[in-house]
Amino acid sequence: MNITIVCEGFSRFSLRLQPWLRVYEMSKRLVANKNVVTILSNKIPRCPDIERIDGILIYRIEDITWAPLIRKKHLLKSIGDCKPDIIVWYGTPLSSIYLTQLKSIEKPIIWDIDSELHDLKLFKQVSILEMLHPHHGFLWQKIAIALLPKVIVKCVANSSIIEKLIVPSRSLKSSLCRIGVKPEKVAIVPSTIEKAAFCFDIDCRKKQESKRALGFAADRFVATFLGSPCALRGADTAILGMPAIIEESGNVDLVVLSRRSLEDSNSESYHLRNEESHLVKLTKRLKMQKHVRIIPGILGKTDLALYMSASDAIVLPFKLVLSEPPVCILEAMSMGKVVVTTNLKALSEIVDDRRGMLIEPRRHLELAQSLLFLAKHPEHLHYLGKNANEYVITLPDWEQVASQFMDVLYDSVKTGELQE
């Protein structure tokens, strides 16, 4: 089968992040099963216009989703030149204003949606400064989704243009069905992780040894934030909660593993360094330097494993989830770590009160109380961590997920042939 995938931002530098990790893992396995996979993406600095990654052919063309109301002849021609049996469009609900242009190709189209149908009240948890930050341009896409009349999404999803919608979670399917999308048109194909690379035994002695190796006392409670210092991920919320924690208990430390852009020479990396600098200044302003460590850069697997082993809890107080599910949550849970995150739709499906803790976005005092509770109740910490680990073990692996994905593609191609 010849499969053409349209996915913006796909490059060697994005393969460890969602949604590109999902596209990459699926595509690799499609190729391994004797399918021909071509990814059409946008032009990216320092990336060739044509390249292969693990047998996946990638063509980069001019902006795919720029100026949505203008007919994209170059995109349509590029898709046609690939001679696809089926087209997979990765995107958001906003893609509904582009997909109607693909009708002329007369091939089955799968619409893989990776983010929620936001409404404007969600943005109460985002400040004006965060909206205006030059690195947060993607936030305006989310605002556009919130402003987009849901009837457009419903009509396009239910039309004959779209053979099937694929979503990664039950909550996203429920959101689509609530606006009138036919349930039978929506298939849930979850994302997962390479569990063998992350699952570790829950060993208290190993945790204490890791703490000593990093300069912590063995009895310290270590909470760790990991990921981009982008303010929308909530690292500032974690730091703001530290004074309240230290006022009640001086036995808690916060580690911020501040991963910048995977490509260190682009504008995104520049803005992320500025956001990281803001976290350093915030820590100094709150006089929390003795209790907050900010570790910049991308850690190697050995160092990352050491920090994760030393951690008692992982704090990920997202203000907004850009693409679900955040892989870092599943990775942390696979290690038996208690995740404290925010009560957003995609997250509350993964983390509940049996295997983690949920707070409201921007509520740093609520985060502080959650960490204090865990620090004072080690038995509950162990209970939640064990349940988290067991939950991830039950998830399908990438082979099983790819098999589900391929079933949707094959069924769609057969349906299209029957209709012809």
N, C-alpha and C positions, 0 to 999 in steps of 0.2 A: 504494500500500500504506500502511496506517495502522500506524505503529510506536510502541509505548509503551516508553520506556526508564526503568527504575527505577535511580536512581543517587544515593546520599547525597552531600551536600557540594558539589553542583554550583552554582556561582555565577560572576559576572563576576570575582571575586577569585581563583578557582581555575583559570581556563582555561589558564594557562601551566604547570600542574603535572600530574603523573600521579596518578590515572588520568583526571582530568577533561579533560586535553588530548586524550586519545584519544577520549573520548566526544564532545567538541566537534567535533573534526575529522571524525569519522564522521558525526555528525548533520548538520553543514553540507552534506556531500556527498549525504546521503540526501535532504535537502530540495531541493537543486539538481537531483536526479533525479526530481522530482515526487512524492516521498513525503511523507506527513504525519508529522511527528515530534513527540511530546510527551514531555518528561522530567518524571518525578515525583521530586522530591527532598524533603529535610526542610526545616523552617523554619530560616532563618538570619538572625541580626540584621542589620539594615540592608538586607535584600533583600526586595522585595515578594513576596507570596504567589503572584502571577501576573505573568509578564513574558515578553517575547520577546527572544531574542538571535539575530540573524542568521536570522530565520525559524523558529527553534526555540521552540516554546511550552513554558514551564516552569511547572509547578504545584508549590507547596511545601505539604506537609501535615505533620501531627504526626510525631514520630520514627518512621521506617520500620522500623528494626530493634531498637527498644527492647522489652523483655519478649517474647522470642521464642516462648514457649510459650502466650502469650495470642493468641487469634484476632484478627487485625487487620481488623476489619470496614471501618474507614475506608479503609485501603489497598486492600482488595478492591473497594470501591465506587468509589474514585477511578480504579482501573485499568479497571473496567467502564464508567465514564462516558466514558472515552477511546475506547471502541469499537475496540480494537486488532485488527488481523489477526495480529499477533505481538507478544510481550513479550520484551524484552531486560533481563535482570537483571545489573547490574554489581556484582561483589562478590568476596569471598574464599571459600575452602573453608567457612568458617563459615556462609555463606549457605544451606548444606544444611538448616539447622534452621528456615529461614523458607519455603523454596520449596515445601514440600508444601502450604502454605496456598493456593497459586495454582491448585491442581488444579481447583477449582470453576469457574474462569473458562473452562475448556475451549478454550484457545487455545494454539498452539505457544509454548513457552518456550525462549529461548536463555539459557544461563548463561555469562556472560563473566567468567572468573576472572583476577584481575590479580596474584595473589601466590602464593608457594610453599606447599606442604604442610609447614609447619615441624614439627620435632620438638624436644623439650625440650633436647637437648644444644646446640642452636644458641644458647641463652640463656646459656651459659657465658661468651660474649664480651660480655655486658651486665652491668654492675655493679648492685649492690643500689640504690645512689643513683640510677642511671639508671632503674631500674624504678619507683622511688618518686617520680620527678620529676613534678610536676603536668601538665607539657606532654606527657608521654609516655604518655597514656592509651591511645593506639593500640597501644602495646607490649603492653598486657594483652589486646587483641584477638588479637595474634599468639600469646600464651601460650594463650589459649582455643583457637585453631586447633591448637596442638600437643597440647593435652589432649583435643580432640575425637576420639572413636573414628573411625578412618579408614573403618571399615565403613559409617558413616552417610553419608559423602561418596560412597563407592562405590555404595551402594544408591540414593541419590537420583539420582546421575548416570546410572546405568543404567536407571532407571525410565522409565515412559512419560510421566511429568510433564515430563521434560526432552527436548526434541527434539534439541538439540545443545549441546555445550560449546565455547566459544571460548577459546583461550589465546594469549598473545603469544610463546611460546618453545617450542623443542623440549624443553628441560629440564623445563618445567612439564607438558607432555604426558607425558613419560616418568615423572614422579612420579605422575601420576594413573593411568597404565597399571600401574605397579608395585603399586598398592593394589587393582587389579582393575577399573578403569574400562575399558569396551570401547574399543579404539583407534578404531573407526569412528565413535564418538560425539564424538570430540575433533577439532576443526579448529584449525589454527595460523593466526592472522591477526596478523602482527607489528605493532608500533608503529614509527613512523619519525619523521623531523623534516622541516621545511621546508629542504631542503638548500641551495637557492639563497640563503637568508638567511645561511648560516654557512660555506659552502665558500670558502676563501681559498687563494691560491697560497702554497706553502711557499717563502718568500723570506727569506733570512738577512739581507739588507740592511734590509728592512722591519722585521724583528724587532729589529735593533740600533737603528733609528730610534725604534721604539716604546719601547724600554728607556730611551733618553736622554730622551724626552718625559716619562717617568714618574719620572725622577731616578735611574735605575739606570745603572751603567757598562755599556757595550756588551758587555763580556766576562763579565758576571755570569750565573750560571745561576739562572733564576727559575722556581720551582715555585709553582703557583697552586691553591688550594682554592677552589671556588665552590659556593654554595648556602647553605641554611639553616645557622645555627650550632648547630642541634640536635645534641646529643652523639652521637646514633646514626648521624650521617653521618660522624663520625670526624675533625672538625677538630682536636680535642684530640690525637688520635694524630699528626697531621702536626706540630703544635707540639712535642709531646714528643720527636719525632725530631730536632729541630733542634740541640740541644747536641752530639749524637754527630756530626752532619754538620759543624758548625763546628769541633769538635775536630780533625777530619781535614782539612777544607778550609773556609777562610773565604770562599769565592767563591760561596756559595749563599744565596739569599734565598727566603723564603716569603711569598706574598701570600694573605691570606684575604679573599675577596670574600663578605662575610657578608650574605646576603640574608635579611632578616626576612620577616614575614608580608606578603603583598601588600595586606592591609588593615591600616593602621597603628594602628587604634584599638581593636582587639579584645584579648581575653585572651591569644590565641596570641602576638600581637606583644609583649605584656608579658613572657611567659615567654621568648621568643626573645631579647629584650634582656638578660634575666638570663643566659642561656646565652652570649651574646656577651660580657657583662661577665666571665664566668668565663674565657673565652679570653684576654681582656686581662690579667686577674690571673695566669693561668698563664704568659703570655709574660713578665711582669715577674718572677715568681718564678724563672723559669729564666734571667733576665737576657738575654733574646733580643730586646730591643726594637730593636736595630740590624739584626736579620736577619729580623724578622717584622713585616709590615704588616697591620693589620686594617682593612679598608675597609667601613664599615657602610652599610646601605641598599640600595635597588634602583638599579643603575646604568642610565643611558640606553644606547641601542644603541652610540653613538659611543664612550663611555667603556669599555663592556664590550669592544667590539672592540679598543680600544687595549690593555687589560690582557691579553686573550687573545693578541693579536699578540706582545706582549712575553714571553709565557710559553714556557719550554722544555718543561715537563711540567705535567700536570694531576694533582693528587693528590686522590683521592676514596676514602679508606679506610673505607668503610661498615662498620659493625658489624652492620647489619641493613638489608635492602632492603624498604621498605614497599610499594612498587608497582613492578612491573617493566615495561619496562626504564627505569632512570633516564635521562631525556632528555639531561641534561647530559653524560653519557658519549658519546653519539652526536654531540652538538654539538661537543665537544672533538675527537673523532676526525675529524670532517668538516673541521676546520681543519688537519689534519696534526699534531695534538698527541699526544704520547705520554701515555697515561693509566696512572697507577699506582693500582690499586684492589685490592679484596679478592677472595679466591678463594671467592666465593659462587656458587651454581648459576647464577642469572640473569646474573651478571656474567662468569663464566668462558666463557659461550657467546659473548659479544661480544668480550671482551678475552682474547687468548691470547699466548703468547710470541713470536708473529710480528708482533703489532701493538700490544703494550703490555706491562705487567708486573703480575703478581698477587702479593699478599702475604696472609698470614693476618690476620684481624681483630685489632685492638688491639696488633699487633706493631710498635711504633714504631721499634725498632732495625732490623727488617727493612725498613721503609719508608726509613729513613736510608740503609741500604746500597744500596737500589735507586736512590735519587736520586744518591748518590755515583757509582755505576757509570755512570749516564747522563751526569753532569757530566764524567766522565773519558773517555767514549767518544762523542764527537759524531757519529761515523760511524754508530754503532748507534742513536743518537737519531734521526738522519735516516731510517735504514732503517725503524724502527718507525713513525715518523710518516707516512712515505710509504705504508706498508702499511695503516695505520689510515684514511688518507684514501681509499685505493682501496676498502677494505671498505665504507665508508659510501656511496660512489658506486654500488656494486652493489645497495644496498638499494632496495626499491620506494619510490615516493613516496606521498604521502597519497592521491592519486587511485587508484593501483593497489591500495593497502591497502583503501580504501573499496570498491573494486570486488569484492575478495575477500570482504569483510564482507557486501556486498549479495547476492552469490551464495549465501552460507550462509543468509541470511534468506529469499530467494526459494525456494530448495530446501526449506527447512523448512516454508514455507507450503504449497507444492505437496504435500509429503508428508502434511501435516495434512489437506488437502482430500481426498486419496486415501483416507486412513484413515476419513474421515467417510462 
